[in-house]
Amino acid sequence: MDTQNITIDLPKDILLTLNENESELRKQIKISLAIRLYRMQKITIGKAAQIAGLSRYDFEIVLSENEVPISTLTIEDIINDSQKLG
C-alpha cells in the first residue's frame, strides 16, 4: 500500500496524560479516523480497515465494539433493491 504521511501537532504531555506510548496513540488515532470517515460514508468499510491498519474482519469487530453498524444500508435501500429483483 502506498502511503501518505500527515503530521498533526499535539500537546507535549499528551502521551503522559493518556498513559500511552507513541505507537499506541498513532494506532488509536488511525482507528478513530477510520471509524469517523466510515460513519460519515466518506469511505468504504474496506478502505476504513486499510486506514486503521486492520483486516476487514478485525475492523468489523472494532466497529461492533464501538456500536457502529457494519452496513450503511437504510431500510429504503433494501426495499428499493428488493423491488428491482421482483
QUILINHU-V852276 format. One line per field, one symbol per residue. phi: phi as a letter, one per 20 degrees, with the letter a starting at -180 (. if undefined). A space follows every 50 residues. Layout:
phi=???
//
This chain:
phi=.fccecdcecggeffffelcegfffgffffffffffffffmecfffffff ffmcffgffffffffdldgfddfefffffffffffd
//
